Amino acid sequence: MSNPEKKEFNPTEKPAGYLGLPLRDAEAAARACMVRYGKTQLRLSWLFEVLLRSFLFLRNEKPLRLDEEPQRILVLEYWNLGDLVMLTPFLKNLRLHYPKAHIAIIASPRAVSMLEGQGLVDEIIPVKMPWAQHMARRKKYFSRYWGEYIRCIGRLRARRFDLGFTVRADIRDNFLLWVGKVRHRVGYGYGYGGSLLTEVVPPDLSQPHYADRWLHLLEHLGKPVLDRQPELRVGPEQRAFGRRFLGEMGLDDGDVLVGFHPGARNEVRQWGNEKFLEVARRLTELLPVKILWFQDPGAPEKLSGREFIPVTLPLKEFLAVLSECKVLVCNDTGPMHMASGLGVPVVAVFGPGMRDWWGPRSAGSQVVTNESIWCRPCFDYCIFDQPYCLRVISVDSVYEAAAKALNGLVHRVCQDKKEPTSSERLGMSSVQRP
């Protein structure tokens, strides 16, 4: 295997996964297997690009030369918290390749507390993009956030960024880089808007995961990827808070903590509170574990009784406590990616989401899903009366995945404490429901 540090950039070389397809064919294939855009959205994007092309020649641009080091770099990722966690490998590699550059990111205001202290960027520009808000479709296009978007354009034009990155193949992002006068704009064009970029990257059809899509942008520029693992850091103060909080809950350092996060921002992504409760009860019957029941601030109380420990904390404190868990059982949501970034194994229930696009990447993680569902991926709207992609997933399948993730770990803990293991206590030779 060749040393990646010695790789020379050949601008005519086709990136891995390009499969010898012409760019137009590769982008057509990507529209079929890497995004889920409706016909109306694609047609409007195509029309918008056609109308804009007549104005492109009016801009007298000086793109960044290959031998020129960028001084100011902009990254666009203003959607969900989980998307930002999947962005962290890109940001780590970006910092390694451009250690002297000022790196800024346009992100949702909700993400500021998570990004602070990570050492990944120098500046966070909080913006609520109107189309990225989770509200009714019609409200998005008559939202007060359009004023915030216009102010963001003004800030970008004043800052004069040398290099900008976007991964969503969304003409709105490509337009923002262009109208914001970013000199060198790197991204994908398979959602249309490629003419607004200075560097249209051919999609890597062999690596559809969202984190890999980001990293492929660097590979296209001849920058080797040195680290592909998502990462979130927990500082000393956060870690001290987490341990102090758990101590106040009556938990010891040696306890095996299993986190459950049954929530999701949309009902289409929720497997069901009662089903998660049943999995947690079965685990406590089999294994000497303590259950932390995570709930988002402001969410309705769904935990009755005192069999598990309820935890409702702000984002930064939530990360501190989550980092102390040995496993997290959850839906396909932001906390799944946060656990992955913290190195916590995840048992994730996937319904409308694609594991190949958004699956957890921490070691030991497992995804429970029904592969036969033909309509995925979808997002906030289900074409059926209910999300059958989740309804057909059984409690047994999630329980078995969680027990498998925990059994080896608990076995080692029991040996350290000289306690009987689950198999010894229950007379079992393998993990199954008593």
C-alpha positions as CSV (number, residue, x, y, z in Angstrom):
1,M,0.0,0.0,0.0
2,S,1.3,3.4,-0.9
3,N,1.9,6.1,1.7
4,P,-1.0,8.6,1.4
5,E,1.3,11.5,2.4
6,K,3.3,10.9,-0.8
7,K,0.3,11.0,-3.1
8,E,0.7,13.6,-5.9
9,F,-2.3,15.5,-7.2
10,N,-3.2,14.8,-10.8
11,P,-6.1,17.0,-11.8
12,T,-6.9,14.7,-14.7
13,E,-7.2,11.6,-12.6
14,K,-10.7,10.3,-12.0
15,P,-11.5,9.9,-8.3
16,A,-12.3,6.5,-6.7
17,G,-15.8,5.4,-7.4
18,Y,-16.1,7.4,-10.6
19,L,-16.3,4.1,-12.4
20,G,-15.2,5.6,-15.8
21,L,-18.6,7.4,-16.2
22,P,-18.8,10.8,-17.9
23,L,-19.6,13.5,-15.3
24,R,-23.2,13.9,-16.7
25,D,-23.9,10.1,-16.4
26,A,-22.3,10.0,-12.9
27,E,-24.5,12.8,-11.7
28,A,-27.6,11.2,-13.2
29,A,-26.7,8.0,-11.4
30,A,-26.2,10.0,-8.2
31,R,-29.7,11.5,-8.5
32,A,-31.0,7.9,-8.5
33,C,-29.0,6.5,-5.6
34,M,-27.6,9.3,-3.4
35,V,-30.5,11.7,-3.0
36,R,-34.2,11.7,-2.8
37,Y,-35.4,14.8,-4.7
38,G,-38.8,15.0,-6.2
39,K,-39.4,15.8,-9.8
40,T,-40.7,19.3,-9.0
41,Q,-37.7,20.2,-7.0
42,L,-35.3,19.0,-9.7
43,R,-37.2,20.8,-12.4
44,L,-37.2,24.1,-10.4
45,S,-33.5,23.7,-9.6
46,W,-32.7,23.1,-13.3
47,L,-34.8,26.2,-14.3
48,F,-33.1,28.4,-11.7
49,E,-29.7,27.4,-12.9
50,V,-30.6,28.1,-16.6
51,L,-31.8,31.6,-15.6
52,L,-28.7,32.3,-13.6
53,R,-26.3,31.3,-16.3
54,S,-26.9,34.5,-18.2
55,F,-25.5,36.4,-15.2
56,L,-22.4,34.3,-14.6
57,F,-20.3,36.1,-17.2
58,L,-20.9,39.4,-15.4
59,R,-18.7,38.3,-12.5
60,N,-15.0,38.9,-13.1
61,E,-13.7,36.2,-10.8
62,K,-10.2,35.1,-10.0
63,P,-10.4,31.5,-8.8
64,L,-7.9,30.2,-6.3
65,R,-4.9,28.7,-8.0
66,L,-3.8,25.1,-7.1
67,D,-0.6,26.4,-5.7
68,E,-2.2,29.2,-3.7
69,E,-2.9,28.6,0.0
70,P,-6.3,29.8,1.1
71,Q,-6.4,32.2,4.0
72,R,-10.2,32.0,4.8
73,I,-12.3,28.9,4.3
74,L,-16.1,28.6,4.6
75,V,-18.0,25.4,5.2
76,L,-21.8,25.2,4.9
77,E,-23.7,22.8,7.2
78,Y,-26.7,24.5,8.7
79,W,-29.2,21.6,9.0
80,N,-29.3,19.1,11.9
81,L,-27.0,18.3,14.8
82,G,-26.4,14.8,13.5
83,D,-25.2,16.2,10.1
84,L,-22.6,18.2,12.0
85,V,-21.3,15.2,13.8
86,M,-20.9,13.4,10.4
87,L,-19.0,16.6,9.2
88,T,-16.4,16.3,11.9
89,P,-14.0,13.9,10.0
90,F,-14.0,16.5,7.1
91,L,-13.2,19.3,9.5
92,K,-10.4,17.4,11.2
93,N,-8.8,16.7,7.8
94,L,-9.4,20.2,6.6
95,R,-7.6,21.5,9.7
96,L,-4.7,19.1,9.1
97,H,-4.3,20.3,5.5
98,Y,-4.8,24.0,6.1
99,P,-3.4,24.6,9.6
100,K,-2.9,28.3,9.1
101,A,-6.3,29.1,7.5
102,H,-9.2,30.7,9.3
103,I,-12.0,28.2,9.1
104,A,-15.6,29.4,9.5
105,I,-18.8,27.4,9.4
106,I,-22.4,28.4,8.7
107,A,-24.4,26.4,11.2
108,S,-27.7,26.3,13.0
109,P,-27.8,28.3,16.2
110,R,-28.7,25.1,18.0
111,A,-25.3,23.7,17.1
112,V,-23.2,26.4,18.6
113,S,-22.9,24.8,22.1
114,M,-21.9,21.5,20.5
115,L,-19.2,23.0,18.3
116,E,-17.7,25.3,20.9
117,G,-14.5,23.9,22.4
118,Q,-14.1,21.2,19.7
119,G,-11.1,22.9,18.1
120,L,-12.5,22.2,14.6
121,V,-13.3,25.7,13.4
122,D,-12.2,29.2,14.2
123,E,-15.6,30.8,13.8
124,I,-19.2,29.8,13.9
125,I,-21.7,31.9,11.9
126,P,-25.2,31.0,13.3
127,V,-27.9,31.3,10.7
128,K,-31.5,29.9,10.5
129,M,-31.9,29.2,6.8
130,P,-35.6,29.4,6.0
131,W,-35.8,26.1,4.1
132,A,-33.9,24.2,6.8
133,Q,-36.5,24.9,9.5
134,H,-38.8,22.0,10.4
135,M,-42.2,23.6,9.7
136,A,-45.0,23.3,7.1
137,R,-43.7,23.6,3.6
138,R,-45.7,26.7,2.8
139,K,-44.5,28.5,5.9
140,K,-40.9,28.0,4.9
141,Y,-41.2,30.3,1.9
142,F,-43.0,33.0,3.8
143,S,-40.8,32.9,6.9
144,R,-39.2,35.8,8.7
145,Y,-35.9,33.9,8.4
146,W,-35.5,35.2,4.8
147,G,-34.2,38.5,6.3
148,E,-31.6,36.5,8.2
149,Y,-30.6,34.8,5.0
150,I,-30.1,38.1,3.1
151,R,-28.0,39.5,6.0
152,C,-25.9,36.3,5.8
153,I,-25.2,37.0,2.1
154,G,-24.0,40.5,3.0
155,R,-21.7,39.2,5.7
156,L,-20.2,36.7,3.3
157,R,-19.6,39.2,0.6
158,A,-17.8,41.5,3.1
159,R,-15.6,38.6,4.4
160,R,-14.2,37.6,1.0
161,F,-13.6,33.9,1.6
162,D,-11.0,32.2,-0.5
163,L,-12.4,28.6,-0.4
164,G,-15.9,27.2,0.2
165,F,-17.3,23.7,0.6
166,T,-20.8,22.4,0.4
167,V,-21.9,18.7,0.2
168,R,-25.6,18.6,-0.3
169,A,-25.7,19.0,-4.1
170,D,-28.4,21.6,-3.4
171,I,-28.6,24.6,-5.8
172,R,-29.5,26.8,-2.8
173,D,-26.1,26.1,-1.2
174,N,-24.2,26.5,-4.4
175,F,-26.0,29.8,-5.0
176,L,-25.1,31.0,-1.5
177,L,-21.4,30.4,-2.1
178,W,-21.6,32.1,-5.5
179,V,-23.6,35.2,-4.4
180,G,-21.4,35.4,-1.3
181,K,-18.4,35.9,-3.5
182,V,-16.4,32.9,-2.3
183,R,-13.5,32.7,-4.8
184,H,-13.2,28.9,-5.1
185,R,-16.4,26.9,-4.6
186,V,-16.2,23.2,-4.2
187,G,-19.2,20.9,-4.2
188,Y,-21.5,18.6,-6.2
189,G,-23.7,19.4,-9.1
190,Y,-26.0,16.4,-9.3
191,G,-28.8,18.4,-7.7
192,Y,-28.2,21.1,-10.4
193,G,-26.3,24.3,-9.7
194,G,-22.9,23.0,-10.8
195,S,-22.3,26.1,-13.0
196,L,-22.3,28.1,-9.8
197,L,-19.2,26.2,-8.6
198,T,-15.6,26.6,-9.7
199,E,-14.9,22.9,-8.8
200,V,-17.7,20.4,-9.6
201,V,-16.7,17.2,-7.9
202,P,-17.9,13.9,-9.5
203,P,-19.9,11.9,-7.0
204,D,-18.3,8.8,-5.5
205,L,-21.1,6.3,-6.1
206,S,-19.2,3.6,-4.1
207,Q,-19.2,5.6,-0.8
208,P,-22.7,7.1,-0.3
209,H,-22.3,7.7,3.4
210,Y,-22.7,11.4,4.3
211,A,-19.4,11.6,6.0
212,D,-17.6,10.1,3.0
213,R,-19.3,12.6,0.7
214,W,-17.7,15.3,2.6
215,L,-14.3,13.6,2.6
216,H,-14.5,13.0,-1.1
217,L,-14.4,16.8,-1.7
218,L,-10.9,16.8,-0.2
219,E,-9.8,13.7,-2.1
220,H,-10.8,15.5,-5.3
221,L,-8.5,18.4,-4.4
222,G,-5.7,15.9,-3.9
223,K,-5.8,16.0,-0.1
224,P,-5.4,12.5,1.4
225,V,-7.9,11.6,4.1
226,L,-6.0,10.7,7.2
227,D,-8.9,10.1,9.6
228,R,-12.5,9.0,8.8
229,Q,-13.9,8.7,12.3
230,P,-16.5,11.2,13.6
231,E,-15.3,12.7,16.9
232,L,-16.8,14.9,19.6
233,R,-14.6,15.9,22.5
234,V,-15.8,16.2,26.1
235,G,-13.7,18.7,28.1
236,P,-12.5,18.3,31.6
237,E,-15.3,20.5,33.0
238,Q,-18.0,18.6,31.1
239,R,-16.6,15.2,32.2
240,A,-16.5,16.4,35.8
241,F,-20.1,17.5,35.5
242,G,-21.1,14.1,34.0
243,R,-19.6,12.1,36.8
244,R,-20.9,14.5,39.5
245,F,-24.4,14.3,38.0
246,L,-24.3,10.5,37.9
247,G,-23.1,10.4,41.5
248,E,-26.0,12.5,42.6
249,M,-28.3,10.0,40.9
250,G,-26.8,7.3,43.1
251,L,-24.6,5.6,40.5
252,D,-21.1,4.3,41.0
253,D,-18.1,4.4,38.7
254,G,-18.3,0.7,38.2
255,D,-22.0,0.6,37.0
256,V,-22.7,-0.4,33.4
257,L,-24.8,2.4,32.1
258,V,-27.1,1.9,29.1
259,G,-28.6,5.0,27.6
260,F,-32.1,5.0,26.0
261,H,-33.2,7.9,23.8
262,P,-36.7,7.1,22.5
263,G,-37.4,10.6,21.1
264,A,-37.1,12.0,17.6
265,R,-38.0,15.4,16.2
266,N,-40.7,13.8,14.0
267,E,-43.1,11.0,14.6
268,V,-42.2,9.4,11.3
269,R,-38.8,8.5,12.9
270,Q,-40.2,7.3,16.3
271,W,-40.2,3.5,16.9
272,G,-42.3,3.9,20.0
273,N,-41.8,4.7,23.6
274,E,-43.4,1.5,24.9
275,K,-41.2,-0.6,22.7
276,F,-38.1,1.0,24.0
277,L,-39.4,0.5,27.6
278,E,-39.9,-3.2,26.9
279,V,-36.3,-3.6,25.6
280,A,-35.0,-1.8,28.7
281,R,-37.0,-4.0,31.0
282,R,-35.7,-7.2,29.4
283,L,-32.1,-6.0,29.6
284,T,-32.3,-5.3,33.3
285,E,-33.8,-8.8,33.8
286,L,-30.8,-10.4,32.0
287,L,-27.9,-8.1,32.7
288,P,-26.6,-6.1,35.7
289,V,-27.0,-2.7,34.0
290,K,-28.5,0.7,34.9
291,I,-30.7,2.4,32.5
292,L,-30.5,6.2,31.8
293,W,-33.7,7.4,30.1
294,F,-32.8,10.5,28.1
295,Q,-35.5,13.0,27.2
296,D,-35.1,16.3,25.4
297,P,-35.8,19.5,27.4
298,G,-39.4,20.6,26.9
299,A,-40.5,17.1,25.7
300,P,-43.5,15.6,27.5
301,E,-42.7,13.2,30.3
302,K,-43.1,9.6,29.0
303,L,-41.4,7.7,31.8
304,S,-43.7,6.4,34.6
305,G,-42.5,4.9,37.8
306,R,-38.9,4.8,39.1
307,E,-37.5,1.7,37.4
308,F,-35.1,3.8,35.2
309,I,-33.3,7.1,35.8
310,P,-34.7,10.0,33.8
311,V,-32.2,12.4,32.4
312,T,-33.2,15.8,30.9
313,L,-30.3,18.1,30.2
314,P,-29.1,20.9,27.9
315,L,-27.0,19.8,24.9
316,K,-23.6,20.3,26.4
317,E,-24.4,18.5,29.6
318,F,-26.2,15.8,27.8
319,L,-23.0,15.0,25.9
320,A,-21.1,14.8,29.1
321,V,-23.5,12.2,30.6
322,L,-23.9,10.3,27.3
323,S,-20.1,9.9,27.1
324,E,-20.3,7.8,30.3
325,C,-22.7,5.3,28.7
326,K,-21.5,1.9,27.4
327,V,-24.2,1.6,24.8
328,L,-27.0,3.9,23.5
329,V,-30.3,2.5,22.2
330,C,-32.2,5.0,20.1
331,N,-33.9,6.0,16.9
332,D,-32.1,7.3,13.8
333,T,-31.6,10.8,15.3
334,G,-29.0,13.3,16.3
335,P,-28.2,11.6,19.6
336,M,-27.2,8.5,17.6
337,H,-24.6,10.5,15.8
338,M,-23.5,12.2,18.9
339,A,-22.9,8.9,20.6
340,S,-21.0,7.7,17.6
341,G,-18.8,10.8,17.8
342,L,-18.2,10.1,21.5
343,G,-17.1,6.6,20.7
344,V,-20.2,5.0,22.4
345,P,-21.6,2.0,20.6
346,V,-25.1,2.5,19.3
347,V,-28.1,0.2,18.7
348,A,-30.1,2.2,16.3
349,V,-33.6,1.6,15.0
350,F,-33.8,2.7,11.4
351,G,-37.1,3.3,9.6
352,P,-37.3,5.9,6.9
353,G,-33.5,6.5,6.9
354,M,-30.8,4.7,4.9
355,R,-28.1,3.1,7.0
356,D,-25.7,3.3,4.0
357,W,-26.2,7.1,4.1
358,W,-26.5,7.9,7.8
359,G,-25.5,4.8,9.8
360,P,-23.5,5.2,13.0
361,R,-19.8,4.6,12.8
362,S,-18.6,4.0,16.3
363,A,-17.1,0.5,16.9
364,G,-19.6,-2.1,17.9
365,S,-22.6,-0.2,16.6
366,Q,-25.6,-2.1,15.1
367,V,-28.5,-1.0,13.0
368,V,-31.9,-2.7,13.3
369,T,-34.0,-2.2,10.2
370,N,-36.3,-3.9,7.7
371,E,-34.4,-3.9,4.3
372,S,-37.5,-4.9,2.3
373,I,-39.1,-1.5,2.6
374,W,-39.1,0.0,-0.9
375,C,-40.1,3.7,-0.3
376,R,-37.1,4.8,1.9
377,P,-35.6,7.2,2.3
378,C,-38.2,9.7,3.2
379,F,-38.1,12.5,5.7
380,D,-40.8,14.3,7.5
381,Y,-43.8,13.0,5.5
382,C,-44.9,9.4,5.1
383,I,-46.9,8.3,2.0
384,F,-48.8,5.8,4.1
385,D,-51.1,6.2,7.0
386,Q,-48.3,5.3,9.4
387,P,-44.5,4.5,9.0
388,Y,-44.7,0.8,8.5
389,C,-40.9,0.7,8.1
390,L,-40.8,1.2,11.9
391,R,-43.9,-0.7,12.8
392,V,-42.7,-4.0,11.4
393,I,-39.5,-3.9,13.5
394,S,-40.0,-6.2,16.5
395,V,-39.1,-5.7,20.1
396,D,-37.2,-9.0,20.0
397,S,-34.9,-7.9,17.2
398,V,-33.9,-4.7,19.0
399,Y,-33.5,-6.5,22.3
400,E,-31.3,-9.1,20.7
401,A,-29.1,-6.5,19.1
402,A,-28.7,-4.6,22.5
403,A,-28.0,-7.8,24.4
404,K,-25.4,-8.8,21.9
405,A,-23.7,-5.3,22.2
406,L,-23.7,-5.6,26.0
407,N,-23.1,-9.2,26.8
408,G,-19.3,-9.3,26.3
409,L,-18.9,-6.0,28.1
410,V,-20.9,-7.0,31.1
411,H,-19.1,-10.3,31.2
412,R,-15.8,-8.5,31.6
413,V,-17.3,-6.2,34.3
414,C,-18.7,-9.1,36.2
415,Q,-15.3,-10.9,36.1
416,D,-13.6,-7.7,37.5
417,K,-16.2,-7.5,40.3
418,K,-16.2,-11.3,40.7
419,E,-20.0,-11.4,40.2
420,P,-21.9,-14.1,38.3
421,T,-22.4,-13.3,34.7
422,S,-25.8,-13.3,33.0
423,S,-25.4,-16.8,31.7
424,E,-24.4,-18.1,35.0
425,R,-27.2,-16.4,36.8
426,L,-29.9,-17.5,34.4
427,G,-28.4,-20.8,33.4
428,M,-28.1,-19.8,29.8
429,S,-25.5,-20.7,27.2
430,S,-26.4,-17.8,24.9
431,V,-28.2,-14.5,25.1
432,Q,-31.9,-15.0,24.9
433,R,-35.0,-13.9,26.7
434,P,-35.6,-15.9,29.9
